[in-house]
Structure formats: structure tokens, C-alpha cells
């Protein structure tokens, strides 16, 4: 799940840059948001407009290996049922009251729930600065299949916390944090490690220390661990 968040975050970032560059560095009229649609091994970032209450596809930007392709203006076709539910789930999560918001704006990622029907929507704290890692505010929401109802909210951190990226001092480094919301690393730790390109050591549960290095997670033996 952390890898999926990272793939969608990169796709939305590069596609938004491409769209704004094409349209004059400002949001187009009627833009309601976007969804990231799988396209084989690649992705399509579909920018959605709303006209007379109908959600339509406005622009598509293909993304391959993290690189945006040509911006394609679509024919303003209505979204499919699945796309509409996916977009609705995103908006439901964004419009709900937020018990832990750590930034003025938030990012999102959306995917099918891995078990059962419905959607998983992540609310993500964006990087406030390229040398700062936002460790707090990330949340996972389980949304109904039609996208309209929040079934569950999981807070992936206990509070807001920004950590200076140790790489900004041009030396090999890692980040060490304590998690009280889970007895193991969450997908947010994987996402942040992939995004910052450094290992994150997570102290979780009793005498448990985990190394999250990108998509790889391993348990690190500590002196307090039984031998």
C-alpha cells in the first residue's frame, strides 16, 4: 500500500505540473479534482470537471515510470460508474471533518480496498519544504463502494511532526521515530521512505525496532530483545 501511495503521489505531481504548464500555470475553469487510473504498468491521471452536476473527464495525462506524457484534452465524456465512485470516495474523504490535520492543504491517494468491497482513501500531509519530512497527519479512510460513506478512519500518526531531512547536510543518515498507533510500521512509513529516499527506523510495540528502507521492512534486533 505504501508503494501504491508513492506511485499515485508522483503521478499526480508530475501530471499536475504538465497540465498547468500547458494551460498557463493556473487551474482550468471547472476543475473538480483528479483520479489516478491504472493503465497496465503505467497510469493515467484523469482530471475531472463538473458541469451541471455531472462529473466528466476533462484532461488525461499518461504517466510512465514517473514521467508525464502529453496532455490530452478529452471529449468531456461522463466518468464510468467505477471512476465516479472512485472520485466520490476521494471527495467524501476530503470533505469530512478531519481530527488530525497538519497542513493547510492535503494530498490524496485512492485504491480499491484490498479486502472486501469499497475504497481506501489516504489523506496525506504534503512536504512543507523539500528538506522536511512530514511524519504526522497521514490517515487511511475506508469508504463504501459507492464512495459516499466513511466506514472507518485509521490515524497513522499520533500527532503532527515535521522532521528535517538529514540528507540536507550531505551525509548518509536515517530517521528514527516512535509509533504509538501500531505495533509495526504502516504504509505511511513506506511511502515517506520512498519519497525521502532514506531509511526510517520505527520503534513500535514493546522492544520492537523496524527498519523501513523503501518498500523493504525488516525487524532490527535490539539489546532488549530476547535471544
SVG drawing of the C-alpha trace seen along z (x, -y; Angstrom):
<svg xmlns="http://www.w3.org/2000/svg" viewBox="-27 -31 55 48">
<polyline fill="none" stroke="black" stroke-width="0.4" points="0.0,0.0 2.9,-2.3 4.2,-1.7 0.8,-2.5 0.6,-5.7 4.0,-6.7 3.2,-5.8 -0.1,-7.9 1.6,-10.8 4.3,-11.0 1.8,-10.6 -0.5,-13.4 2.5,-15.7 4.1,-15.4 0.7,-15.3 -0.4,-18.5 2.8,-20.2 2.3,-19.1 -1.4,-20.3 -0.6,-23.7 2.3,-24.2 0.0,-23.6 -2.8,-25.8 -0.9,-28.7 0.1,-27.9 -3.4,-28.3 -6.3,-25.8 -8.6,-25.4 -12.3,-26.5 -14.5,-23.9 -11.6,-21.6 -13.0,-19.5 -10.0,-17.3 -8.5,-14.2 -8.1,-10.4 -5.2,-8.2 -6.3,-5.3 -4.2,-2.2 -3.2,-1.6 -1.3,1.7 2.0,1.0 1.5,-2.8 -1.0,-5.3 -3.4,-7.9 -4.1,-11.0 -7.6,-11.9 -8.5,-15.5 -12.2,-15.8 -14.5,-18.7 -18.1,-19.1 -20.7,-20.5 -24.4,-20.9 -23.7,-18.4 -22.3,-15.8 -18.7,-14.6 -16.8,-14.4 -13.3,-13.7 -11.6,-17.0 -7.9,-16.1 -5.8,-12.9 -2.1,-12.8 -0.4,-9.5 2.4,-8.8 5.1,-6.2 7.8,-5.4 7.2,-8.7 7.3,-10.8 4.3,-12.7 3.4,-12.3 1.4,-14.6 -1.6,-16.3 -4.7,-15.1 -8.0,-17.1 -10.8,-14.6 -14.3,-14.8 -15.9,-15.7 -17.3,-12.3 -19.1,-11.3 -17.0,-9.2 -17.7,-5.5 -19.5,-4.1 -16.3,-2.9 -14.5,-6.2 -17.4,-8.2 -17.4,-6.1 -13.6,-6.5 -13.8,-10.2 -16.7,-10.4 -14.7,-8.5 -11.9,-11.0 -14.2,-13.9 -16.0,-12.3 -12.7,-11.9 -11.7,-15.4 -15.0,-17.0 -15.2,-15.1 -14.2,-16.7 -10.5,-16.0 -9.4,-15.2 -5.7,-15.5 -4.9,-18.0 -1.2,-19.0 -1.2,-21.3 -3.3,-23.8 -3.6,-21.6 -3.6,-17.8 -2.8,-15.2 -4.7,-12.1 -4.4,-8.6 -7.2,-6.2 -7.4,-2.5 -9.8,0.5 -10.0,1.9 -7.7,4.9 -10.3,6.9 -14.0,6.6 -15.7,4.0 -15.2,0.3 -12.3,-2.1 -9.2,-3.1 -8.5,-6.8 -5.4,-8.2 -5.2,-11.8 -1.6,-12.8 0.4,-15.7 2.4,-17.3 6.1,-18.2 6.2,-21.8 9.8,-22.1 12.0,-19.8 14.3,-19.3 11.4,-18.5 9.7,-15.1 6.1,-15.4 5.7,-12.4 2.3,-13.4 -1.3,-13.8 -1.4,-10.8 -4.7,-8.9 -6.4,-5.9 -10.1,-6.0 -12.2,-3.1 -15.1,-4.2 -18.2,-2.4 -18.4,-1.0 -20.5,-3.9 -17.9,-6.4 -20.5,-8.2 -19.9,-6.9 -16.9,-6.7 -16.8,-3.2 -13.6,-3.6 -10.8,-6.1 -7.3,-5.0 -4.9,-7.7 -1.4,-6.7 0.4,-9.0 -0.3,-10.3 0.2,-14.0 1.8,-16.5 5.6,-16.3 8.0,-17.6 11.5,-16.1 14.4,-17.8 15.7,-15.5 19.2,-14.5 20.4,-14.4 20.2,-18.1 23.6,-18.1 25.1,-15.9 25.8,-12.9 24.3,-9.4 21.6,-9.3 18.3,-7.9 15.3,-9.0 14.2,-7.3 10.7,-7.7 8.4,-6.1 4.9,-4.9 2.1,-4.5 -0.7,-3.9 0.5,-0.5 2.8,2.3 4.5,2.3 5.3,-0.2 2.4,-1.4 2.1,-2.2 2.8,-5.8 6.3,-4.9 6.9,-3.1 5.6,-6.0 7.7,-8.5 10.9,-6.4 10.3,-6.1 9.6,-9.8 12.6,-11.0 14.9,-8.1 16.2,-7.4 15.6,-4.6 13.1,-5.2 13.6,-3.3 10.3,-2.8 10.1,-1.8 6.7,-0.2 5.3,2.1 7.4,3.5 11.1,3.7 10.4,3.8 12.5,1.8 11.9,1.9 13.9,0.6 11.8,-0.7 14.0,-1.2 11.8,-2.0 9.5,1.0 11.6,3.3 10.8,3.7 13.0,5.7 12.9,6.3 16.1,5.0 17.3,6.9 17.8,4.7 19.6,5.3 16.3,5.6 15.1,8.3 15.1,12.0 17.9,14.1"/>
</svg>
